[in-house]
Structure formats: C-alpha cells, structure tokens
C-alpha cells in the first residue's frame, strides 16, 4: 500500500469523521421512520409522528455523543485494564515517547500501561487533551529500545493522522446500533417470540424492529471496516518514516505476533484500537471475525516494512 502523506491521510480522516457524524443521526432517523411506518396503522399520520419524535432522537444522539466525548478514555481504560504510567515508574518509556514527540513537534500524550505479559499497544483519544499511548507490560519488557520506539512511533502516527479520533467515533457509532439490536432481539425472545400470531401481532412488529436495526448495524459495520483496514499500513509507514528504522518495527511485529492476546480485552470494538488484534479469534482457520477483520495480516505488514 502506497504511503500517501500526512496531510492527505489527515484530510481523509477528517472527511470520514464528518461523514460518520452526519451518517449517525441520519441512519438513526431512518430507523425511527421505518418503525413508525410499520407500527402505525394510520399511514397518513406517520409524518406527523415522525416530526414529534424528531427532537427526542436528535437530543438522544447529542447526549450519546456527549457521554462518549467526555468519558471515552475512561471507558476504554476500563475495557482494557489500563492505568497511568508515571515518568518515575519507567523513564525509559517516557524518554522514548518524549523524544519522538519532540522530533515531530507533537504534544506528548499521556502514557498508560496494561498489566499483562503479552505484547500489544494502542493509541486513543480525540484531541490533544485526551490523546494517550498505552503499552502492555510485556511489550515494554520484551522489546529492545529500537523495537519499542518503532511501536510507539506507530501509535503516535495514529494520533498524528487522526486515526484514533475516527476510530473512537466509529466505535460509538457501531455501539449504539449493536445496543439497539440487542434490545430488539431480547424483546422478541422475551415477548413476541413466545406468542406466535397473537392478537396484536407483537411478534411481527418486533421482527420488523430486529430486521431494521440489523440492517442499520450491518451498514455501520461496513463503514467501520471501510475506514479501518488501511490505517495499520499507513501507521507502519509513518513509524518507519519517523524513526528511519523500518526493520526495528518489523522485528517488533514478529515478536508481537507470537503473543498479542490481552486477557482483559473482551470488547471487539475496543480490540480494533490495538497494533495487533488482542484476541485468540484471529488465529482461527475461519471465522466471522476473520471475514470482517479490522487488521490486515501481520505477515503482510512485515513484508511491506521490509520493502520500505
């Protein structure tokens, strides 16, 4: 994959961020309209009902994003088991991060650590006050300085390219439709699904709800996969450019590939933030995860670095 340059990547991510932010309420409003159309026997009253619920849908969307904006880092840390790593705890890591940031004219992000002997790392945040680089205890202990510098440069490139902001928004975007799908499924199994052909046709209504939310969820997933697959190649290239040492990152990726599994990470949306997927599902011969993988094969990434 050709490296297109920092400004081009930033512009693409800014554009995709805007599109996601615009698509979220539009898709949600579309779902609401379809629900009203099927649930309301008087089709002429659908538009009136839609206008009435419009402020509530938009208000709920704004609240959802406000919560995500102010609490996303805390939620991600809770999902990964990360905690702050102070300078006095590990001056080696701090020096590597600080020196790379100085060389790029970047503000230094916060540094966190996951108490896990496996090897993995991720970047998070949506602006300078929330940007953070998180490293596992294993990756700190098992990589030499050049390899760890390559990994940190990879994560800083995600921050510099605005990848992390786009990913956070996509996680929030997909999460709300996953939540709505779960509500629809539970409603079917605990109410409509137990009463076939009842008088009020509640089972049919809930099935329609499931179908609509499933379609919206699938569309949101496609949007996420469309923006995810190329970002790792771009971050690898950015790290090689930043450190002038692509072989060091390639060596780090070989070691990471042997044991990337972080036990605390169960949420698959959060897993896409990591430099390599932290779940054993990645190694299965075939799975839906493999079919819709957000990370390219690490072997291909290593080949690209070796040819850099």
C-alpha positions as CSV (number, residue, x, y, z in Angstrom):
1,X,0.0,0.0,0.0
2,X,1.5,3.3,-1.0
3,X,2.1,5.9,1.7
4,X,0.0,8.9,0.6
5,X,1.5,11.5,3.0
6,X,0.5,13.0,6.3
7,X,-1.8,15.8,5.1
8,X,-3.6,13.5,2.7
9,X,-4.3,11.0,5.4
10,X,-5.4,13.7,7.9
11,X,-7.7,15.1,5.3
12,X,-9.2,11.7,4.6
13,X,-9.7,11.0,8.3
14,X,-11.3,14.4,8.9
15,X,-13.6,13.8,6.0
16,X,-14.6,10.4,7.2
17,X,-15.1,11.7,10.7
18,X,-17.5,14.3,9.4
19,X,-19.3,11.7,7.3
20,X,-19.7,9.3,10.3
21,X,-21.0,12.1,12.5
22,X,-23.5,13.1,9.8
23,X,-24.5,9.5,8.9
24,X,-25.2,8.5,12.5
25,X,-28.3,10.7,13.1
26,X,-29.5,10.2,9.5
27,X,-29.4,6.4,9.9
28,X,-31.0,6.6,13.3
29,X,-33.8,8.8,12.0
30,X,-34.3,6.4,9.1
31,X,-34.7,3.6,11.5
32,X,-37.3,5.6,13.5
33,X,-39.2,6.4,10.4
34,X,-39.4,2.8,9.3
35,X,-40.5,1.8,12.8
36,X,-43.3,4.4,12.8
37,X,-44.3,3.3,9.3
38,X,-44.8,-0.3,10.3
39,X,-46.2,0.3,13.8
40,X,-48.7,3.0,12.8
41,X,-51.9,1.7,11.2
42,X,-52.8,5.2,10.0
43,X,-50.1,5.7,7.4
44,X,-51.1,9.4,6.9
45,X,-50.1,10.1,10.5
46,X,-46.6,8.7,10.1
47,X,-45.1,12.1,9.1
48,X,-46.8,13.8,12.0
49,X,-45.5,11.2,14.5
50,X,-42.0,11.4,13.0
51,X,-41.9,15.2,13.4
52,X,-42.9,14.8,17.0
53,X,-40.2,12.3,17.9
54,X,-37.5,14.1,15.8
55,X,-36.3,16.4,18.7
56,X,-36.1,13.4,21.1
57,X,-34.0,11.4,18.6
58,X,-31.6,14.3,17.9
59,X,-31.4,15.0,21.6
60,X,-30.6,11.4,22.4
61,X,-28.0,11.4,19.7
62,X,-26.4,14.6,21.2
63,X,-26.4,13.1,24.7
64,X,-24.9,9.8,23.5
65,X,-22.0,11.7,21.8
66,X,-21.5,14.0,24.7
67,X,-21.1,11.0,27.0
68,X,-18.7,9.4,24.5
69,X,-16.7,12.7,24.2
70,X,-16.2,13.2,27.9
71,X,-15.9,9.6,29.0
72,X,-14.4,7.6,26.1
73,X,-10.9,7.3,27.6
74,X,-12.3,6.2,30.9
75,X,-14.5,3.6,29.2
76,X,-11.6,2.3,27.0
77,X,-9.2,2.1,30.1
78,X,-11.9,0.1,31.9
79,X,-12.3,-2.2,29.0
80,X,-8.5,-2.8,28.7
81,X,-7.5,-2.6,32.4
82,X,-5.0,0.2,31.7
83,X,-3.7,2.5,34.4
84,X,-1.3,5.6,34.2
85,X,2.4,5.0,33.9
86,X,4.3,7.9,35.6
87,X,7.7,9.1,34.5
88,X,9.2,7.9,37.7
89,X,7.8,4.4,37.1
90,X,9.7,4.0,33.8
91,X,11.9,6.7,32.5
92,X,12.9,4.5,29.5
93,X,9.4,4.6,28.1
94,X,8.9,8.3,28.8
95,X,12.1,9.2,27.2
96,X,11.2,7.2,24.0
97,X,7.8,8.8,23.8
98,X,9.1,12.3,24.6
99,X,12.0,12.2,22.1
100,X,9.7,11.1,19.3
101,X,7.1,13.8,20.1
102,X,9.9,16.5,20.2
103,X,11.2,15.3,16.8
104,X,7.7,15.6,15.3
105,X,6.6,18.8,17.1
106,X,3.8,17.0,18.8
107,X,2.4,17.5,22.3
108,X,3.3,14.5,24.4
109,X,0.3,12.2,25.1
110,X,-0.5,10.5,28.4
111,X,1.1,7.1,28.8
112,X,-0.7,4.1,30.2
113,X,0.2,0.5,30.9
114,X,-1.7,-2.8,30.9
115,X,-0.5,-5.3,33.4
116,X,-0.3,-8.2,31.0
117,X,2.8,-10.2,29.9
118,X,1.5,-10.3,26.3
119,X,2.8,-7.9,23.7
120,X,0.4,-5.2,22.4
121,X,-0.2,-1.5,22.4
122,X,-2.8,1.1,21.3
123,X,-3.4,4.8,21.0
124,X,-6.6,6.6,22.0
125,X,-8.2,10.0,22.4
126,X,-10.0,12.6,20.2
127,X,-8.0,15.7,20.9
128,X,-4.7,16.9,22.4
129,X,-6.1,16.8,26.0
130,X,-7.2,13.2,25.7
131,X,-4.6,11.6,23.5
132,X,-2.8,8.6,25.1
133,X,-0.5,5.8,24.2
134,X,-1.0,2.5,26.1
135,X,1.6,-0.3,26.3
136,X,1.3,-3.7,27.8
137,X,3.8,-4.7,30.5
138,X,5.0,-7.5,28.2
139,X,5.8,-5.2,25.3
140,X,7.8,-2.9,27.5
141,X,9.8,-5.8,28.9
142,X,10.4,-7.9,25.8
143,X,11.3,-5.4,23.1
144,X,14.6,-3.6,22.9
145,X,14.7,0.2,22.6
146,X,14.7,0.4,18.8
147,X,11.7,-2.1,18.6
148,X,9.8,-0.3,21.3
149,X,10.5,3.1,19.7
150,X,9.0,1.7,16.4
151,X,5.8,0.6,18.2
152,X,5.5,4.0,20.0
153,X,6.1,5.7,16.7
154,X,3.3,3.6,15.1
155,X,0.9,4.7,17.8
156,X,2.0,8.4,17.6
157,X,1.3,8.2,13.8
158,X,-2.3,7.1,14.6
159,X,-2.6,10.2,16.7
160,X,-0.9,12.4,14.2
161,X,-3.0,11.1,11.3
162,X,-6.3,11.5,13.4
163,X,-6.9,7.7,13.1
164,X,-7.7,7.5,16.8
165,X,-10.4,10.1,16.6
166,X,-12.1,8.4,13.7
167,X,-11.9,5.0,15.4
168,X,-13.4,6.3,18.6
169,X,-16.3,7.8,16.7
170,X,-16.8,4.6,14.7
171,X,-16.8,2.6,18.0
172,X,-19.5,4.8,19.4
173,X,-21.4,4.7,16.0
174,X,-21.4,0.9,15.9
175,X,-22.0,0.5,19.6
176,X,-25.4,2.3,19.6
177,X,-26.7,0.1,16.8
178,X,-25.4,-3.0,18.5
179,X,-27.2,-1.9,21.6
180,X,-30.4,-1.3,19.7
181,X,-30.1,-4.7,18.0
182,X,-29.7,-6.4,21.4
183,X,-32.8,-4.7,22.7
184,X,-34.8,-5.8,19.7
185,X,-33.6,-9.4,20.0
186,X,-34.4,-9.5,23.7
187,X,-37.8,-8.1,23.1
188,X,-38.5,-10.8,20.6
189,X,-37.3,-13.7,22.7
190,X,-38.9,-12.5,25.9
191,X,-42.2,-11.3,24.5
192,X,-43.2,-11.6,20.8
193,X,-41.1,-14.7,20.2
194,X,-43.1,-16.7,22.8
195,X,-46.5,-15.8,21.3
196,X,-47.0,-16.7,17.7
197,X,-49.8,-14.9,15.8
198,X,-51.2,-13.2,18.9
199,X,-54.0,-10.6,18.5
200,X,-51.8,-7.5,18.4
201,X,-49.2,-9.1,16.1
202,X,-46.4,-8.1,18.5
203,X,-44.2,-10.8,17.2
204,X,-44.3,-9.4,13.7
205,X,-43.6,-5.9,14.9
206,X,-40.6,-7.0,16.9
207,X,-39.3,-9.0,13.9
208,X,-39.5,-5.8,11.8
209,X,-37.6,-4.0,14.5
210,X,-34.9,-6.6,14.5
211,X,-34.6,-6.5,10.7
212,X,-34.3,-2.7,10.6
213,X,-31.8,-2.5,13.4
214,X,-29.8,-5.4,12.0
215,X,-29.6,-3.6,8.6
216,X,-28.5,-0.4,10.3
217,X,-26.0,-2.2,12.3
218,X,-24.6,-4.0,9.3
219,X,-24.3,-0.7,7.4
220,X,-22.4,0.8,10.3
221,X,-20.1,-2.2,10.5
222,X,-19.3,-1.8,6.8
223,X,-18.5,1.9,7.3
224,X,-16.2,0.9,10.1
225,X,-14.4,-1.8,8.2
226,X,-14.0,0.5,5.2
227,X,-12.1,3.1,7.3
228,X,-10.1,0.5,9.3
229,X,-8.2,-1.8,7.1
230,X,-5.7,0.6,5.6
231,X,-4.8,2.5,8.7
232,X,-2.3,0.0,10.0
233,X,-0.3,0.1,6.8
234,X,-0.3,3.9,7.0
235,X,0.8,3.9,10.6
236,X,3.6,1.4,9.9
237,X,4.8,3.6,7.1
238,X,4.6,6.7,9.3
239,X,6.5,4.9,12.0
240,X,9.2,3.9,9.6
241,X,9.5,7.4,8.3
242,X,9.5,8.8,11.9
243,X,12.3,6.5,13.2
244,X,14.2,5.9,9.9
245,X,14.3,2.3,11.0
246,X,11.5,0.1,9.4
247,X,13.4,-3.1,10.3
248,X,13.0,-2.4,14.0
249,X,9.2,-2.2,13.7
250,X,9.2,-5.3,11.5
251,X,11.1,-7.1,14.3
252,X,8.7,-5.8,16.9
253,X,5.7,-7.1,14.9
254,X,7.3,-10.5,14.6
255,X,7.5,-10.7,18.4
256,X,4.0,-9.2,18.9
257,X,2.5,-11.8,16.5
258,X,3.7,-14.6,18.8
259,X,1.7,-13.4,21.8
260,X,-0.7,-10.4,21.3
261,X,-3.5,-11.7,23.4
262,X,-4.5,-9.3,26.2
263,X,-6.8,-11.2,28.6
264,X,-8.7,-8.1,29.8
265,X,-9.9,-7.2,26.3
266,X,-13.3,-8.8,25.5
267,X,-14.9,-6.0,23.6
268,X,-14.2,-6.5,19.8
269,X,-14.8,-2.8,19.1
270,X,-12.1,-1.8,21.5
271,X,-9.8,-4.5,20.1
272,X,-9.5,-2.7,16.8
273,X,-7.5,0.0,18.5
274,X,-4.5,-2.3,19.2
275,X,-1.5,-2.6,17.0
276,X,-2.4,-6.3,16.5
277,X,-5.8,-7.9,17.3
278,X,-5.6,-8.9,21.0
279,X,-8.0,-11.9,20.7
280,X,-7.2,-15.6,20.1
281,X,-10.0,-15.5,17.4
282,X,-7.5,-14.0,15.0
283,X,-5.8,-17.4,14.8
284,X,-8.8,-19.5,14.0
285,X,-8.9,-21.0,10.5
286,X,-12.1,-19.3,9.6
287,X,-14.5,-17.1,11.5
288,X,-16.7,-14.1,11.0
289,X,-14.0,-12.2,12.8
290,X,-11.6,-13.1,10.0
291,X,-14.1,-12.3,7.3
292,X,-14.6,-8.8,8.8
293,X,-11.1,-8.3,10.2
294,X,-10.2,-4.7,11.0
295,X,-6.5,-5.6,10.9
296,X,-4.6,-6.7,7.9
297,X,-2.5,-9.9,8.3
298,X,0.6,-9.0,10.3
299,X,2.8,-11.0,7.9
300,X,1.8,-8.7,5.0
301,X,2.6,-5.7,7.2
302,X,6.1,-7.1,7.9
303,X,6.7,-7.6,4.2
304,X,5.7,-4.0,3.5
305,X,8.1,-2.8,6.1
306,X,10.9,-4.9,4.7
307,X,10.3,-3.4,1.3
308,X,10.1,0.2,2.7
